[in-house]
Amino acid sequence: MKEGDLWYFPAGLPHSLQGLGPDGCEFILCFDDGKATEYNTLLVTDWFAHTPPDILAENFGVPAEVFSKIPLHQLYIFQGKLPGTLAADQAAVKGTMGPPPHPFTFSLGSSAPTRQTKGGEVRIADSSNFIVSKTIAAALVTLHPGGLREMHWHPNADEWQYWIKGKGRMTVFDSGPRAVTMDFNPGDIGYVKRSNGHYIKNVGDTDLQFLEVFRSSYFADVSLSDWVTHTPPAMVAQHLNVDEATIAKFPNNKPEVVPE
């Protein structure tokens, strides 16, 4: 795995993660269950420690003494040794049925942008291209200085955000009317309820990048400009008190990021 890559583990499937040299790795864990923690994660060390040695011996076909030094506390994140070659590990885990039909990894950061404009770009990963990802969809958004993630909302899921780099300002609008505007920096987390209108502006002098995550098999958003430009112009003009000639200049191609 490299920077910008994703992995997806369907619920209930065992897995392990190891940091490689020279400096390990840093990653974000996103769950489709908001109550998930390390305390309700099934850990092999925890299971071994709470199983009678004679049962372990019978299960694995070796003397019970073999398990006399197993850790009696769970190992969740711990310091281990660097693994060998990737080929050796792949050979060790190879099963009789071969690899799974769809990979559990996806190179989001190095994939072709789904949408690219002068203002920035958007890359999307969901079950349409990352086939195994059935309960989580994501978008990696990059805004150049001054760029705007257009006014929009998501009709199918709440949005959880992780802000990776740069400085951004988000305004979220709800009925009432109720609205809130906040600044975000690297390492911050944002949250937008489903169907709440919002936009994000790069207010820094470097690229802004953040990850949008959704509990859904597919990514979906509704562009405000796309809506009003595909509504009869006379009706829009009456609502906004703007003449139809001006409305005709609005973006009508769902730009995602502006300027185009």
C-alpha positions, -999 to +999 in steps of 0.1 A: +000+000+000+011+036-007-001+071+002-036+077-011-046+040-012-077+025+004-085-009+018-119-023+027-126-053+049-161-066+049-176-071+084-165-104+100-135-111+078-101-115+097-073-092+087-040-077+099-020-046+092+018-040+095+038-009+092+068-011+068+102+006+069+116+030+073+090+049+092+058+028+094+026+043+082-004+065+093-039+057+082-075+065+090-100+038+101-136+044+090-164+021+101-199+018+088-210+014+125-206+044+147-202+022+178-172+003+166-141+005+188-111-016+198-132-029+226-156-048+204-129-059+179-122-097+179-085-100+186-067-133+182-045-127+213-076-120+234-093-152+222-062-174+229-058-159+263-094-167+273-094-203+260-083-232+282-049-246+272-063-281+268-088-268+242-061-250+224-040-281+224-068-302+211-078-276+184-043-272+170-030-307+176+000-298+197+009-301+234-007-276+258+028-265+269+032-248+236+008-221+248+024-214+282+039-181+271+011-166+251+003-130+261-024-128+287-035-093+276-048-083+242-024-070+215-042-044+195-014-021+183+021-032+193+057-031+183+066-061+161+093-070+136+094-059+100+079-086+077+098-104+049+091-100+012+056-094-001+059-125-022+067-147+008+037-133+027+014-138-003+025-174-006+019-180+031-017-168+030-026-184-003-056-207+000-068-235-021-095-213-038-070-187-048-074-149-043-108-133-039-127-123-070-124-086-062-094-069-045-097-054-011-075-024-021-080+006-043-056+033-053-078+064-048-050+090-047-034+079-079-067+072-098-079+094-126-100+123-113-138+119-117-141+156-122-113+181-128-116+219-132-095+250-127-106+251-091-096+215-082-105+179-086-126+151-072-118+114-070-145+089-061-144+054-048-176+033-043-190+000-053-190+010-090-152+010-092-141-004-058-164-033-062-159-049-028-168-017-010-205-023-004-212-002+027-187+028+024-183+053-004-157+081-004-146+111-023-111+127-022-115+164-029-086+188-037-093+225-039-067+249-053-063+283-035-096+302-039-114+271-051-149+262-040-166+229-035-199+240-050-231+244-030-246+209-029-261+182-006-260+144-004-294+127-007-284+092+004-262+095+035-246+117+062-211+129+053-181+123+076-150+143+066-113+141+074-093+172+066-059+162+052-040+194+043-046+231+037-071+254+053-108+254+045-141+271+055-174+252+054-209+265+058-237+241+064-273+251+059-304+235+074-341+244+074-353+267+100-332+285+088-302+273+107-266+277+094-231+274+108-197+284+094-164+270+107-128+269+097-110+235+094-073+226+095-053+193+089-064+166+113-099+181+118-131+161+114-163+175+099-198+161+098-228+171+076-262+155+080-279+140+050-297+165+028-281+195+045-268+220+020-232+230+023-201+243+005-164+244+012-140+272+003-102+270+003-092+301+023-055+293+024-026+298+000-019+261-007-040+232-019-068+221+004-075+184+005-101+164+025-118+131+024-156+127+023-169+094+036-205+080+034-223+050+048-235+039+014-226+016-015-226+046-039-215+082-039-243+107-047-246+145-045-271+171-058-256+203-072-275+235-065-266+250-098-275+218-116-309+219-099-318+256-107-305+254-143-327+224-150-358+241-136-379+263-159-360+296-161-392+317-155-399+298-123-363+303-111-364+340-120-396+345-099-380+328-069-346+346-070-357+379-086-329+374-111-335+378-149-335+347-171-304+360-191-284+358-159-297+324-150-286+312-184-250+319-173-252+296-143-231+264-146-254+236-158-229+207-160-225+199-123-189+212-120-183+199-084-155+224-080-154+260-092-141+279-110-144+256-140 
